[in-house]
Amino acid sequence: MSETQAQSSQVQRPWWREYMMWLVVGGPSVVVVASFVTLGLAITHPDPVIEVVPVQASAGSDAAPSSAQTPAMKARNHAATGGR
């Protein structure tokens, strides 16, 4: 088989018929669409703001946080002071 016969037997397909093109373009396109869907969900259904009610100290004791709030207070103070 000569080279010209081999080239003529290969038919050029249009770009949208190439499977590799759909893998290369389709994957990132799906990710972009999914990110816009996620953005839309985040805008329409935001998380509610949770207000923390301060602990009422009993008469005669210092205003120390309860043991359940201690980890949250440490994290808040750490974030506010920059770890000093």
C-alpha positions in Angstrom: 0.0 0.0 0.0 1.5 3.3 -1.0 1.6 6.4 1.2 -1.1 8.2 -0.8 -3.4 5.3 -0.5 -2.9 5.1 3.3 -3.6 8.9 3.6 -6.7 8.6 1.5 -8.1 5.7 3.6 -7.9 7.9 6.7 -11.0 10.2 6.7 -10.7 13.4 8.6 -13.5 13.7 11.1 -14.9 17.1 12.2 -13.5 18.4 15.6 -16.8 17.6 17.4 -16.5 14.0 16.5 -13.2 13.5 18.2 -13.5 11.8 21.5 -10.3 13.1 23.0 -11.5 16.7 22.5 -14.6 16.0 24.6 -12.4 14.7 27.4 -10.1 17.7 27.3 -12.8 20.3 27.1 -15.7 18.5 28.8 -14.0 17.8 32.1 -13.1 21.4 33.0 -16.4 22.6 31.6 -18.3 20.4 34.0 -16.2 21.7 36.9 -17.0 25.4 35.9 -20.7 24.6 35.7 -20.7 22.8 39.0 -18.9 25.8 40.6 -21.6 28.2 39.4 -24.3 25.8 40.8 -22.5 25.7 44.1 -22.3 29.5 44.1 -26.0 29.8 43.4 -26.8 27.5 46.3 -24.5 29.4 48.6 -26.1 32.7 47.7 -29.8 31.5 47.9 -29.3 29.4 51.1 -26.8 31.1 53.4 -25.9 29.6 56.7 -27.6 31.3 59.6 -25.7 33.5 62.0 -25.5 31.9 65.4 -25.5 34.4 68.2 -23.6 33.4 71.4 -25.4 34.4 74.6 -22.9 35.4 77.3 -22.7 33.1 80.3 -24.4 34.7 83.3 -22.0 34.5 86.3 -23.5 33.6 89.6 -23.3 36.2 92.4 -19.9 36.1 94.1 -18.0 34.2 91.4 -15.8 35.5 88.6 -17.2 35.5 85.1 -15.3 32.4 84.0 -16.6 30.6 80.9 -18.2 27.2 81.4 -16.1 24.1 80.6 -18.1 23.5 77.4 -17.1 26.9 76.0 -13.5 26.8 76.9 -12.2 25.4 73.6 -14.1 28.0 71.7 -12.9 30.8 73.9 -9.3 29.7 73.5 -9.6 29.5 69.7 -11.3 33.0 69.6 -8.6 34.5 71.7 -5.8 32.8 69.7 -7.3 34.2 66.5 -7.7 37.7 68.0 -4.2 37.9 69.3 -2.3 36.2 66.4 -1.0 33.4 68.6 0.9 35.6 71.1 
